[in-house]
Amino acid sequence: MKIKPVHVAPPGWEVVGGGTGVQFAGTALRAEPAPEAVRVGPDDVPELLDLVARTEPGPFRTRTVEMGTRLGIRHHGRLIAMADERSEMGVPPAEGWGRLRLPGWTEISAVCTDPDHRGRGLATRLVRAVAAGLRERGDTPFLHAAPGNANAIRLYESIGFTERLRGRTLLLRSPGTTTEPGLL
């Protein structure tokens, strides 16, 4: 299917945000479990938010844990790296937004490693472990990076992701929507 880029909002829609990004597909990625990886979830939100604040992997909020499974690696009990899957995107319908599921594809997101623990292959192991779970379900992993994040792009390409597209995204408010836009 050919995707037609949208550069402006349709009439009546309001642009409330957006950015640029690079999308990668994990078609050549070797997926394998990481024995040291543990599931992290709602009880770990303070630690997850602390790691996100130190590493800035992209959007991650208090309720992002509701969007799929995430794996982490701990060192002396402290969370030092994580990667998650975004198998559901959006805000629960009760909050005025819907969920988006891309059949056959699942995003790997929030890949980050504490600066004091970089260079040890933690992100690679976590991405491969998250991808292993996705492949078990029959999904193909994909992910995004900021175009200026050369380290992330180099890592993703080195472990088997291929660039799929570069583009701009728009966060839009539809006509008649009264709720504020938000991310989980």
PyRosetta script that sets phi, psi and omega in degrees:
from pyrosetta import init, pose_from_sequence

init()
pose = pose_from_sequence("MKIKPVHVAPPGWEVVGGGTGVQFAGTALRAEPAPEAVRVGPDDVPELLDLVARTEPGPFRTRTVEMGTRLGIRHHGRLIAMADERSEMGVPPAEGWGRLRLPGWTEISAVCTDPDHRGRGLATRLVRAVAAGLRERGDTPFLHAAPGNANAIRLYESIGFTERLRGRTLLLRSPGTTTEPGLL")
pose.set_psi(1, 132.1)
pose.set_omega(1, 177.9)
pose.set_phi(2, -88.2)
pose.set_psi(2, 127.9)
pose.set_omega(2, 179.2)
pose.set_phi(3, -95.1)
pose.set_psi(3, 128.3)
pose.set_omega(3, 178.6)
pose.set_phi(4, -91.6)
pose.set_psi(4, 120.6)
pose.set_omega(4, 179.9)
pose.set_phi(5, -64.8)
pose.set_psi(5, 145.3)
pose.set_omega(5, 175.8)
pose.set_phi(6, -116.3)
pose.set_psi(6, 121.4)
pose.set_omega(6, -176.9)
pose.set_phi(7, -106.0)
pose.set_psi(7, -15.9)
pose.set_omega(7, 178.3)
pose.set_phi(8, -135.8)
pose.set_psi(8, 157.5)
pose.set_omega(8, 178.9)
pose.set_phi(9, -73.9)
pose.set_psi(9, 145.7)
pose.set_omega(9, 174.5)
pose.set_phi(10, -63.8)
pose.set_psi(10, 158.3)
pose.set_omega(10, 178.9)
pose.set_phi(11, -53.3)
pose.set_psi(11, 132.5)
pose.set_omega(11, 178.5)
pose.set_phi(12, 90.0)
pose.set_psi(12, -13.7)
pose.set_omega(12, 178.1)
pose.set_phi(13, -92.0)
pose.set_psi(13, 148.7)
pose.set_omega(13, -178.6)
pose.set_phi(14, -113.4)
pose.set_psi(14, 131.2)
pose.set_omega(14, 174.9)
pose.set_phi(15, -80.0)
pose.set_psi(15, 121.7)
pose.set_omega(15, -179.4)
pose.set_phi(16, -116.7)
pose.set_psi(16, 1.7)
pose.set_omega(16, 178.3)
pose.set_phi(17, 170.7)
pose.set_psi(17, -174.6)
pose.set_omega(17, 178.5)
pose.set_phi(18, 152.5)
pose.set_psi(18, -174.8)
pose.set_omega(18, 179.9)
pose.set_phi(19, 179.5)
pose.set_psi(19, -172.6)
pose.set_omega(19, 177.6)
pose.set_phi(20, -114.7)
pose.set_psi(20, 156.6)
pose.set_omega(20, -178.9)
pose.set_phi(21, -162.7)
pose.set_psi(21, 168.9)
pose.set_omega(21, 175.7)
pose.set_phi(22, -120.4)
pose.set_psi(22, 129.2)
pose.set_omega(22, 179.1)
pose.set_phi(23, -105.6)
pose.set_psi(23, 136.4)
pose.set_omega(23, -179.7)
pose.set_phi(24, -122.3)
pose.set_psi(24, 143.6)
pose.set_omega(24, 173.9)
pose.set_phi(25, -108.7)
pose.set_psi(25, 137.7)
pose.set_omega(25, -176.8)
pose.set_phi(26, -92.1)
pose.set_psi(26, 45.0)
pose.set_omega(26, -177.0)
pose.set_phi(27, -68.9)
pose.set_psi(27, -27.5)
pose.set_omega(27, -179.9)
pose.set_phi(28, -109.0)
pose.set_psi(28, 10.4)
pose.set_omega(28, -178.2)
pose.set_phi(29, -72.6)
pose.set_psi(29, 131.9)
pose.set_omega(29, 173.1)
pose.set_phi(30, -83.4)
pose.set_psi(30, 116.9)
pose.set_omega(30, -179.0)
pose.set_phi(31, -98.9)
pose.set_psi(31, 133.8)
pose.set_omega(31, 179.1)
pose.set_phi(32, -159.4)
pose.set_psi(32, 149.1)
pose.set_omega(32, 178.6)
pose.set_phi(33, -63.9)
pose.set_psi(33, 156.6)
pose.set_omega(33, 173.8)
pose.set_phi(34, -119.2)
pose.set_psi(34, 105.3)
pose.set_omega(34, -174.6)
pose.set_phi(35, -56.5)
pose.set_psi(35, -30.0)
pose.set_omega(35, -178.1)
pose.set_phi(36, -83.0)
pose.set_psi(36, -8.4)
pose.set_omega(36, -179.1)
pose.set_phi(37, -76.2)
pose.set_psi(37, 140.5)
pose.set_omega(37, 177.6)
pose.set_phi(38, -125.2)
pose.set_psi(38, 151.9)
pose.set_omega(38, 175.3)
pose.set_phi(39, -72.3)
pose.set_psi(39, 137.8)
pose.set_omega(39, 173.3)
pose.set_phi(40, -123.2)
pose.set_psi(40, 148.0)
pose.set_omega(40, -174.0)
pose.set_phi(41, -153.8)
pose.set_psi(41, -148.9)
pose.set_omega(41, -173.7)
pose.set_phi(42, -54.2)
pose.set_psi(42, -36.9)
pose.set_omega(42, 179.9)
pose.set_phi(43, -69.5)
pose.set_psi(43, -16.8)
pose.set_omega(43, -176.8)
pose.set_phi(44, -100.7)
pose.set_psi(44, 5.8)
pose.set_omega(44, -175.1)
pose.set_phi(45, -52.4)
pose.set_psi(45, -45.4)
pose.set_omega(45, 178.9)
pose.set_phi(46, -57.7)
pose.set_psi(46, -41.6)
pose.set_omega(46, 178.6)
pose.set_phi(47, -68.5)
pose.set_psi(47, -39.7)
pose.set_omega(47, 178.6)
pose.set_phi(48, -61.4)
pose.set_psi(48, -46.6)
pose.set_omega(48, -179.5)
pose.set_phi(49, -65.6)
pose.set_psi(49, -34.9)
pose.set_omega(49, 176.9)
pose.set_phi(50, -64.6)
pose.set_psi(50, -45.2)
pose.set_omega(50, 178.3)
pose.set_phi(51, -63.6)
pose.set_psi(51, -42.4)
pose.set_omega(51, 177.8)
pose.set_phi(52, -61.1)
pose.set_psi(52, -41.6)
pose.set_omega(52, 179.6)
pose.set_phi(53, -62.8)
pose.set_psi(53, -34.8)
pose.set_omega(53, -179.2)
pose.set_phi(54, -79.7)
pose.set_psi(54, -22.3)
pose.set_omega(54, -171.5)
pose.set_phi(55, -118.7)
pose.set_psi(55, -20.7)
pose.set_omega(55, 177.7)
pose.set_phi(56, 51.7)
pose.set_psi(56, 60.4)
pose.set_omega(56, -179.5)
pose.set_phi(57, -77.5)
pose.set_psi(57, -9.2)
pose.set_omega(57, -176.1)
pose.set_phi(58, 130.8)
pose.set_psi(58, -169.9)
pose.set_omega(58, -175.3)
pose.set_phi(59, -58.9)
pose.set_psi(59, 125.5)
pose.set_omega(59, 175.5)
pose.set_phi(60, -156.5)
pose.set_psi(60, 118.6)
pose.set_omega(60, -177.9)
pose.set_phi(61, -121.0)
pose.set_psi(61, -179.1)
pose.set_omega(61, -177.2)
pose.set_phi(62, -54.8)
pose.set_psi(62, -40.0)
pose.set_omega(62, -174.9)
pose.set_phi(63, -98.2)
pose.set_psi(63, 7.5)
pose.set_omega(63, 178.1)
pose.set_phi(64, -58.5)
pose.set_psi(64, -28.4)
pose.set_omega(64, 179.8)
pose.set_phi(65, -59.2)
pose.set_psi(65, -18.5)
pose.set_omega(65, 179.6)
pose.set_phi(66, -78.4)
pose.set_psi(66, -6.9)
pose.set_omega(66, -172.5)
pose.set_phi(67, -92.3)
pose.set_psi(67, -1.2)
pose.set_omega(67, 179.3)
pose.set_phi(68, 155.4)
pose.set_psi(68, -171.9)
pose.set_omega(68, -177.7)
pose.set_phi(69, -84.1)
pose.set_psi(69, 142.7)
pose.set_omega(69, 172.7)
pose.set_phi(70, -132.6)
pose.set_psi(70, 145.9)
pose.set_omega(70, 178.7)
pose.set_phi(71, -115.4)
pose.set_psi(71, 148.2)
pose.set_omega(71, 178.1)
pose.set_phi(72, -138.3)
pose.set_psi(72, 164.0)
pose.set_omega(72, 173.9)
pose.set_phi(73, -123.5)
pose.set_psi(73, 133.1)
pose.set_omega(73, -179.4)
pose.set_phi(74, -110.5)
pose.set_psi(74, 150.1)
pose.set_omega(74, 174.7)
pose.set_phi(75, -130.3)
pose.set_psi(75, 117.2)
pose.set_omega(75, -174.9)
pose.set_phi(76, 52.3)
pose.set_psi(76, 40.8)
pose.set_omega(76, 177.0)
pose.set_phi(77, 83.8)
pose.set_psi(77, -10.8)
pose.set_omega(77, -177.1)
pose.set_phi(78, -96.8)
pose.set_psi(78, 133.9)
pose.set_omega(78, 178.2)
pose.set_phi(79, -68.5)
pose.set_psi(79, 120.9)
pose.set_omega(79, -177.0)
pose.set_phi(80, -118.5)
pose.set_psi(80, -11.4)
pose.set_omega(80, 179.1)
pose.set_phi(81, -158.7)
pose.set_psi(81, 152.5)
pose.set_omega(81, 177.0)
pose.set_phi(82, -157.0)
pose.set_psi(82, 161.9)
pose.set_omega(82, 171.2)
pose.set_phi(83, -153.4)
pose.set_psi(83, 144.7)
pose.set_omega(83, -179.8)
pose.set_phi(84, -133.5)
pose.set_psi(84, 168.2)
pose.set_omega(84, 173.1)
pose.set_phi(85, -108.2)
pose.set_psi(85, 143.4)
pose.set_omega(85, 175.4)
pose.set_phi(86, -111.4)
pose.set_psi(86, 77.7)
pose.set_omega(86, -178.0)
pose.set_phi(87, -78.4)
pose.set_psi(87, -15.6)
pose.set_omega(87, 173.3)
pose.set_phi(88, -135.8)
pose.set_psi(88, 133.6)
pose.set_omega(88, -178.5)
pose.set_phi(89, -120.5)
pose.set_psi(89, 142.3)
pose.set_omega(89, 177.4)
pose.set_phi(90, 119.3)
pose.set_psi(90, -172.1)
pose.set_omega(90, -179.9)
pose.set_phi(91, -110.7)
pose.set_psi(91, 141.9)
pose.set_omega(91, -179.3)
pose.set_phi(92, -50.7)
pose.set_psi(92, 142.4)
pose.set_omega(92, -178.1)
pose.set_phi(93, -52.5)
pose.set_psi(93, -29.1)
pose.set_omega(93, 179.2)
pose.set_phi(94, -61.5)
pose.set_psi(94, -22.2)
pose.set_omega(94, 179.0)
pose.set_phi(95, -97.5)
pose.set_psi(95, 10.7)
pose.set_omega(95, 172.9)
pose.set_phi(96, 96.6)
pose.set_psi(96, 0.0)
pose.set_omega(96, 179.1)
pose.set_phi(97, -122.0)
pose.set_psi(97, 165.3)
pose.set_omega(97, 177.4)
pose.set_phi(98, -106.0)
pose.set_psi(98, 177.3)
pose.set_omega(98, 176.4)
pose.set_phi(99, -103.8)
pose.set_psi(99, 151.3)
pose.set_omega(99, 179.0)
pose.set_phi(100, -121.2)
pose.set_psi(100, 127.0)
pose.set_omega(100, 176.5)
pose.set_phi(101, -126.8)
pose.set_psi(101, 126.8)
pose.set_omega(101, 179.1)
pose.set_phi(102, -98.3)
pose.set_psi(102, 102.0)
pose.set_omega(102, -175.6)
pose.set_phi(103, -56.1)
pose.set_psi(103, 128.5)
pose.set_omega(103, 177.4)
pose.set_phi(104, 86.0)
pose.set_psi(104, -4.7)
pose.set_omega(104, -178.1)
pose.set_phi(105, -134.2)
pose.set_psi(105, 139.6)
pose.set_omega(105, 173.9)
pose.set_phi(106, -138.4)
pose.set_psi(106, 135.7)
pose.set_omega(106, -178.7)
pose.set_phi(107, -81.9)
pose.set_psi(107, 137.1)
pose.set_omega(107, 167.9)
pose.set_phi(108, -97.4)
pose.set_psi(108, 130.7)
pose.set_omega(108, -171.9)
pose.set_phi(109, -143.5)
pose.set_psi(109, 173.6)
pose.set_omega(109, 176.6)
pose.set_phi(110, 52.9)
pose.set_psi(110, 39.7)
pose.set_omega(110, 177.2)
pose.set_phi(111, -76.5)
pose.set_psi(111, 118.8)
pose.set_omega(111, -178.6)
pose.set_phi(112, -157.4)
pose.set_psi(112, 151.1)
pose.set_omega(112, 178.8)
pose.set_phi(113, -134.3)
pose.set_psi(113, 134.1)
pose.set_omega(113, 175.9)
pose.set_phi(114, -51.6)
pose.set_psi(114, 133.7)
pose.set_omega(114, -178.1)
pose.set_phi(115, -53.0)
pose.set_psi(115, -31.9)
pose.set_omega(115, 179.7)
pose.set_phi(116, -73.6)
pose.set_psi(116, -8.4)
pose.set_omega(116, -175.8)
pose.set_phi(117, -123.5)
pose.set_psi(117, 13.9)
pose.set_omega(117, 179.8)
pose.set_phi(118, -74.2)
pose.set_psi(118, 159.8)
pose.set_omega(118, 177.9)
pose.set_phi(119, 84.9)
pose.set_psi(119, 8.9)
pose.set_omega(119, -179.2)
pose.set_phi(120, -109.3)
pose.set_psi(120, 5.1)
pose.set_omega(120, 178.4)
pose.set_phi(121, 80.5)
pose.set_psi(121, 14.6)
pose.set_omega(121, -177.5)
pose.set_phi(122, -64.5)
pose.set_psi(122, -45.6)
pose.set_omega(122, -179.8)
pose.set_phi(123, -62.8)
pose.set_psi(123, -42.1)
pose.set_omega(123, 178.5)
pose.set_phi(124, -59.3)
pose.set_psi(124, -47.7)
pose.set_omega(124, -178.9)
pose.set_phi(125, -63.2)
pose.set_psi(125, -40.9)
pose.set_omega(125, 179.8)
pose.set_phi(126, -68.1)
pose.set_psi(126, -43.0)
pose.set_omega(126, 178.9)
pose.set_phi(127, -61.2)
pose.set_psi(127, -44.6)
pose.set_omega(127, 179.2)
pose.set_phi(128, -64.0)
pose.set_psi(128, -36.9)
pose.set_omega(128, -179.9)
pose.set_phi(129, -69.8)
pose.set_psi(129, -43.2)
pose.set_omega(129, 176.6)
pose.set_phi(130, -62.2)
pose.set_psi(130, -42.8)
pose.set_omega(130, 179.5)
pose.set_phi(131, -61.9)
pose.set_psi(131, -34.4)
pose.set_omega(131, 178.4)
pose.set_phi(132, -60.4)
pose.set_psi(132, -43.3)
pose.set_omega(132, 177.2)
pose.set_phi(133, -64.6)
pose.set_psi(133, -37.9)
pose.set_omega(133, 179.3)
pose.set_phi(134, -67.0)
pose.set_psi(134, -44.3)
pose.set_omega(134, -178.9)
pose.set_phi(135, -63.9)
pose.set_psi(135, -34.3)
pose.set_omega(135, 176.9)
pose.set_phi(136, -59.3)
pose.set_psi(136, -32.6)
pose.set_omega(136, 178.3)
pose.set_phi(137, -84.2)
pose.set_psi(137, -7.4)
pose.set_omega(137, -178.6)
pose.set_phi(138, 91.0)
pose.set_psi(138, 11.4)
pose.set_omega(138, -179.8)
pose.set_phi(139, -93.0)
pose.set_psi(139, 153.7)
pose.set_omega(139, 173.1)
pose.set_phi(140, -99.9)
pose.set_psi(140, 128.1)
pose.set_omega(140, 178.4)
pose.set_phi(141, -75.9)
pose.set_psi(141, 146.3)
pose.set_omega(141, 170.3)
pose.set_phi(142, -140.5)
pose.set_psi(142, 163.0)
pose.set_omega(142, 177.3)
pose.set_phi(143, -155.4)
pose.set_psi(143, 171.8)
pose.set_omega(143, -178.3)
pose.set_phi(144, -126.6)
pose.set_psi(144, 154.1)
pose.set_omega(144, 173.7)
pose.set_phi(145, -143.1)
pose.set_psi(145, 152.8)
pose.set_omega(145, 172.9)
pose.set_phi(146, -69.6)
pose.set_psi(146, 140.7)
pose.set_omega(146, -177.1)
pose.set_phi(147, -58.9)
pose.set_psi(147, -25.8)
pose.set_omega(147, 179.6)
pose.set_phi(148, -90.4)
pose.set_psi(148, -0.1)
pose.set_omega(148, -178.5)
pose.set_phi(149, -89.1)
pose.set_psi(149, 75.7)
pose.set_omega(149, -175.3)
pose.set_phi(150, -59.6)
pose.set_psi(150, -36.9)
pose.set_omega(150, -179.6)
pose.set_phi(151, -63.1)
pose.set_psi(151, -45.9)
pose.set_omega(151, 179.6)
pose.set_phi(152, -65.1)
pose.set_psi(152, -44.4)
pose.set_omega(152, -179.3)
pose.set_phi(153, -61.2)
pose.set_psi(153, -44.5)
pose.set_omega(153, 179.0)
pose.set_phi(154, -61.2)
pose.set_psi(154, -44.8)
pose.set_omega(154, 178.6)
pose.set_phi(155, -60.3)
pose.set_psi(155, -52.1)
pose.set_omega(155, -175.4)
pose.set_phi(156, -60.5)
pose.set_psi(156, -42.8)
pose.set_omega(156, 178.9)
pose.set_phi(157, -66.5)
pose.set_psi(157, -36.1)
pose.set_omega(157, -177.4)
pose.set_phi(158, -69.8)
pose.set_psi(158, -22.3)
pose.set_omega(158, -178.4)
pose.set_phi(159, -104.6)
pose.set_psi(159, 8.5)
pose.set_omega(159, 171.3)
pose.set_phi(160, 112.7)
pose.set_psi(160, 10.5)
pose.set_omega(160, 173.0)
pose.set_phi(161, -88.2)
pose.set_psi(161, 143.7)
pose.set_omega(161, 176.3)
pose.set_phi(162, -117.7)
pose.set_psi(162, 139.3)
pose.set_omega(162, 179.4)
pose.set_phi(163, -63.4)
pose.set_psi(163, 129.9)
pose.set_omega(163, -179.4)
pose.set_phi(164, -102.8)
pose.set_psi(164, -44.3)
pose.set_omega(164, 178.4)
pose.set_phi(165, -164.2)
pose.set_psi(165, 157.8)
pose.set_omega(165, 172.3)
pose.set_phi(166, -120.3)
pose.set_psi(166, 140.2)
pose.set_omega(166, -179.2)
pose.set_phi(167, -174.7)
pose.set_psi(167, -178.2)
pose.set_omega(167, 179.4)
pose.set_phi(168, -107.7)
pose.set_psi(168, 141.6)
pose.set_omega(168, 174.9)
pose.set_phi(169, -112.2)
pose.set_psi(169, 150.4)
pose.set_omega(169, 176.9)
pose.set_phi(170, -120.2)
pose.set_psi(170, 136.0)
pose.set_omega(170, 170.6)
pose.set_phi(171, -101.4)
pose.set_psi(171, 117.3)
pose.set_omega(171, -172.6)
pose.set_phi(172, -116.8)
pose.set_psi(172, 151.8)
pose.set_omega(172, 170.8)
pose.set_phi(173, -110.7)
pose.set_psi(173, 125.3)
pose.set_omega(173, -178.2)
pose.set_phi(174, -75.6)
pose.set_psi(174, 158.2)
pose.set_omega(174, 179.1)
pose.set_phi(175, -58.1)
pose.set_psi(175, 135.4)
pose.set_omega(175, 177.4)
pose.set_phi(176, 83.6)
pose.set_psi(176, -1.9)
pose.set_omega(176, 179.2)
pose.set_phi(177, -78.9)
pose.set_psi(177, 129.2)
pose.set_omega(177, -178.1)
pose.set_phi(178, -106.8)
pose.set_psi(178, -14.8)
pose.set_omega(178, -179.5)
pose.set_phi(179, -79.7)
pose.set_psi(179, 150.4)
pose.set_omega(179, 176.5)
pose.set_phi(180, -72.6)
pose.set_psi(180, 144.5)
pose.set_omega(180, 176.7)
pose.set_phi(181, -66.3)
pose.set_psi(181, 151.6)
pose.set_omega(181, 178.7)
pose.set_phi(182, -161.0)
pose.set_psi(182, 161.0)
pose.set_omega(182, 174.9)
pose.set_phi(183, -117.2)
pose.set_psi(183, 147.6)
pose.set_omega(183, 176.6)
pose.set_phi(184, -67.9)
pose.dump_pdb("model.pdb")
